């Protein structure tokens, strides 16, 4: 991949993130601007396992999975932005701050995760992001989150 890459389909996402079903929570990442910002897309479907129990008869996407979807969007952005595809990139949550939920996310929704890098640089281990998840232009959730990036620097230079 080159720095001109502006999007990641599901095949490229799986080459960047280690997540798989049922915990891969982003279907596509578009508008990737290096490692500065990106927009993830999640098509919310009834066949996702968390809807079995959250809540029966009134399926609502758990807030923690919405925040995780934002974090996965950030991970794909870093993978594309720093050209670390097909490496063993692992990213771990360190903190979640200023988290607010504003709207339910339900099966049939198309959730967009708008993520920006607040702090971090190539070769760094600590990154901070700001994220907003929307459905049809309406804010569903927002948060700031920090992550520890565990990457093999020999593969990223």
N, C-alpha and C positions, 0 to 999 in steps of 0.2 A: 504494500500500500504506500501511497505517497501522501504528502501534506495536502494535495488537491482533493483527497477523498472528502466528500461532503455528507455522505450518508452510509448507513450500515444496515443491510438486510439481515434476516434471521440467520443465514449461513455465516456471515461475517461476525455477527454477535456471538455465535457459538465458538468462533475461533479466538475470541477475545476473553469472554467470561467463562468461568468453569460451571456456572449454573445450568441445570437441566430441569426438565419437568419433574415435579410440579412447581419448582421454585424459580424458573426463568420467567420474569415478569415484564419483559419488554419485547415487543415484536419487531420494532424498527426504530432506528435513530436517524434523524434527519437534521439539516441545518447545522452540521458540525462545523464550528469555527475554531479550528485548532484544538487547544484544550481550554478555550475561554468559555464556550457555551454550546449547547445543543438542545434538541427537542426529541424526546422519546415518545413513542406511540404504543399504547397497550389496548388491544381489543378485548374488552371484558366479556367473557362468555360464561354461561351457566354451568358448563361442564368442569369448571375449576374446582378442585377439591375443597377449598375453604367454604364454598357455598353450601356444602352438605350440612354444616353445623353453625354457620354464621349468616344469617339466622334461618332456621327451617321455616319455610313459608314466606319469609321476607329476606331474600338474599342481599347482603350488603358486603362489599369488599372491605376486609379489615384494614383499619388505618395503618397498621404496621406494614402491611404489604404495599400500600400506596407509597410510603416512605422508602421501602426497599426498592420499588420500581424506579423512584427518582435516583437512588444510589446506583442502581444498575445502569441507568442512562448515563450517569457521570462516569462510571467505569468504562463503558463503551467509548465515550468521548475521549477519555485518556488513552485508551488503546489505539484509537484512530489518530488522535492528535499527536501522540508520541511514537506512532508507528511501532507498536509492540504487539502485533498480531502474531498468533501462533507461538506465544511465549507462555510461561507459567505465571501470568499476572494474577495476583490475589489482592483484594482490597477488603479491609476490615473496618467496620464502624468503630469510631472512637467516641463520638458524641452526637446527640440530636438535640438541637436547641430551637426555641421559638416555634415549636410545632403547633399548628392549629388545623382543625378540621372544620370545613365550612359547608360541605355538601356530601350527600351519600353518593357512592359509586356503585352501580348495579349492573347486572348482566345486560348486555346490549349497548352499554356506553363505550365510547372511544375516549380513553383518557390520554391526555397529552401531558408530558412531564417536561417543563422548561427548567433547565439546569444551567447555572453559571458558576464558574470557579471564582471564589473570593480570594483564596490564597493558595499558593503552591507553584512549583516550577519543576521542570524536567530534572530528574535525578533526585528530587526531594522525596521524602517519605511521608510527609504530613500535608494533606490537602483539606481545604475547607470549601464547601459548596453552599449555594443557596438554590432552593428548588421550589417550584410551584406546580401543582398538578391541577389541570382544568378538564372540564367536560363541557363541550359546546360553549366554550368561552367563559364559563362560570368556574370560579375557584373552588376546588374540592378540598385541597390541602396545601399547606406550605410549611417549610422547615429550613433550617440551616443545619448542616451536618458536616462532621469532620471524619476523615478516614486515614488510616495508615495504609500506604501503598507498598506492597512487598513485591518488588520486581527485581529481576536479574539484570543489573546495570550493564553487564557485558553484552546482553542481547538488545539493549535499548540505545546503544551509542552508534 
